[in-house]
Amino acid sequence: MQIPKISLEQWATFKTVVDEGSFAKAAECLHKSQSSISYIINNLQAQLPSPVLQIQGRKAELTDTGKALYRHAKNLLDSASAIEKTAAYLATGWENEISLAIDAIVHLDPIFEKLAQFSNQYPQTRIKILETTLSATEEALLEKKADIVFTPKLPPGFLGTPIGTVDMIAVAHPDNSIFKLSNSITSEELKQFRQIVIRDNGIRRQQDAGWLGSEQRWTVTNPSTSIKAVMANIGFAFLPHSFIKNELKNGQLKQINLAQDAKRVLPIYLVTKDTDFIGPATSKLIDYLKTIKPMV
């Protein structure tokens, strides 16, 4: 690797001269003598194939080359500053990455709102989101792939903070023949129709969840595909109400009235790994996430 000839100090001095408009003001800003500023800039210009500054009276003005290099210098200095801030965070034990596993049925909007607030305050910490279904969410926690999970099921030995609930409602295309039956559909009647279900993407602890009574079953990998399949009149499905509000309102989907007003309401928990190993960044993010308004 070739080491750059021009130092960060030279680029910082160049940027300050441009920002302040003169060598004298740059010297005052950087707490250096004007002769030191002149020496640094002259040295920088000598190492470039064409000048970046030209003096007009008492003012330093950018050349065309200087205008292009100014943008690069600013980016370089911003990157160097970010590296130093990251090093300072890491020195205090502040994690540079936090992983979240979020079950497929969880509504993402309120979570992303809090993640955005956290990232604006602590931009040095990266966020990694694992989109999981059923046992994969539990595996992410047990196998330490995730620091925080949002799940409808508490793994054995863990405590969780209730964040809200998810209403899973049975829906079909308005033209589906299921609506030709009575206004109150029993589980035995549901078995006569094709069901769209979401596959468990766990590896070791695959599990079934919810009502899986239909023999004519299609399996997909995420709720968005399930919604499209139901809208194509392929079958019915139990879907999170928050995911399909617009489709229900627009008449693209229709709720199936179940016997005895049966429905599935799933709790959503925020669960973290062993509290003895939670770092300061994860702890701070948890504080943000716990202020989420109840999900429904």
Residue pairs with C-beta under 8 A, 6 or more apart in sequence:
5 47
6 44
6 47
6 48
8 76
8 77
8 80
9 40
10 40
10 41
10 43
10 44
11 44
11 73
11 76
11 77
12 30
12 77
13 26
13 30
13 37
13 40
13 41
13 44
14 41
14 44
14 52
14 53
14 69
14 70
14 73
15 70
15 73
15 74
15 77
16 26
16 29
16 30
17 23
17 26
17 37
17 41
17 53
17 60
18 53
18 60
18 62
18 66
18 70
19 26
20 26
20 28
20 29
21 59
21 60
22 58
22 59
22 60
23 34
23 37
23 38
23 41
23 60
24 34
24 58
26 37
27 33
27 34
27 36
27 37
30 37
41 53
44 52
45 51
45 52
45 53
48 65
48 69
50 63
50 65
51 63
51 65
51 66
52 62
52 63
52 65
52 66
52 69
52 70
53 60
53 61
53 62
53 63
53 66
54 60
54 61
54 63
55 61
62 70
82 123
82 124
85 124
86 96
86 124
89 96
89 122
89 124
89 125
89 281
90 96
92 280
93 279
93 280
94 122
94 124
94 125
94 279
94 280
94 281
95 125
95 279
95 280
95 281
95 282
96 124
96 125
96 126
97 125
97 126
97 127
97 128
98 125
98 126
98 127
98 128
98 147
98 148
98 281
98 282
98 285
99 128
99 129
99 130
99 140
99 145
99 146
99 147
99 148
100 111
100 127
100 128
100 129
100 130
100 146
100 147
100 148
100 149
100 150
101 129
101 130
101 132
101 136
101 137
101 140
101 141
101 145
101 146
101 148
101 149
101 150
101 151
102 108
102 111
102 129
102 130
102 131
102 132
102 137
102 149
102 150
103 132
103 133
103 134
103 137
103 149
103 150
103 151
103 152
103 268
104 131
104 132
104 133
104 198
104 222
104 223
105 152
105 166
105 168
105 223
105 240
105 266
106 150
106 152
106 166
106 268
106 295
107 166
107 240
107 242
107 243
107 295
110 292
110 293
110 295
111 150
111 289
111 292
113 292
114 288
114 289
114 291
114 292
115 127
115 285
115 288
117 288
118 125
118 127
118 284
118 285
118 288
119 125
119 127
122 281
122 284
125 281
125 285
130 136
130 140
130 145
130 146
131 222
132 139
132 140
132 149
132 201
132 202
133 198
133 199
133 200
133 201
133 202
133 221
133 222
134 198
134 200
134 201
134 202
134 206
134 207
134 209
135 200
135 202
135 204
135 205
135 206
135 207
136 200
136 201
136 202
136 203
137 149
137 150
137 151
137 153
137 202
138 149
138 151
138 153
138 155
138 202
138 205
139 145
139 202
139 203
139 204
139 205
140 146
140 149
141 149
141 151
141 155
141 158
141 271
141 273
142 155
144 273
146 273
147 272
147 273
147 278
147 282
148 270
148 271
148 272
148 273
148 282
148 285
148 286
148 289
149 270
149 271
149 272
150 163
150 268
150 269
150 270
150 271
151 160
151 268
151 269
151 271
152 166
152 266
152 267
152 268
152 269
153 269
154 160
154 269
154 271
155 271
158 271
159 271
160 269
160 270
160 271
161 269
161 270
161 271
161 290
162 267
162 268
162 269
163 268
163 269
163 270
163 289
163 292
163 294
163 295
164 267
164 268
164 292
164 293
164 294
164 295
164 296
165 265
165 266
165 267
165 268
165 294
165 295
165 296
166 240
166 241
166 242
166 265
166 266
166 268
166 295
166 296
167 240
167 241
167 242
167 263
167 264
167 265
167 296
168 210
168 238
168 239
168 240
168 241
168 263
168 264
168 265
168 266
169 238
169 239
169 241
169 244
169 255
169 256
169 263
169 264
170 185
170 190
170 236
170 237
170 238
170 255
170 256
170 258
171 230
171 236
171 237
171 238
171 239
171 244
171 248
171 253
171 254
171 255
171 256
172 178
172 179
172 193
172 230
172 233
172 235
172 236
172 237
172 253
172 254
172 256
173 230
173 231
173 232
173 233
173 252
173 253
173 254
174 251
174 252
174 253
174 254
175 233
176 193
176 233
176 235
176 236
176 254
177 193
178 185
178 189
178 190
178 193
178 236
178 256
179 254
179 256
181 189
182 189
183 257
184 257
184 258
184 259
184 260
185 256
185 257
185 258
185 259
186 258
186 259
187 211
187 213
187 259
187 262
190 211
190 213
190 214
190 236
190 256
190 258
191 213
191 214
191 215
192 214
193 214
193 216
193 235
193 236
194 214
194 216
194 217
194 218
194 234
194 235
194 236
195 212
195 213
195 214
195 216
195 217
195 218
195 235
195 236
195 237
196 217
196 218
196 219
196 220
196 226
196 229
196 230
196 234
196 235
196 236
196 237
197 210
197 212
197 217
197 218
197 219
197 220
197 226
197 237
198 219
198 220
198 221
198 222
198 223
198 226
199 219
199 220
199 221
200 206
200 207
200 208
200 209
201 221
210 238
210 264
211 238
211 264
214 235
216 235
218 229
218 234
218 235
220 226
220 229
223 239
223 240
223 243
226 237
226 239
227 237
227 239
227 243
227 244
227 247
227 253
229 235
229 237
230 236
230 237
230 239
230 253
231 247
231 252
231 253
236 256
238 264
241 248
241 296
242 295
242 296
244 253
247 253
248 254
248 255
268 295
270 286
270 289
270 290
272 278
272 282
272 286
278 286
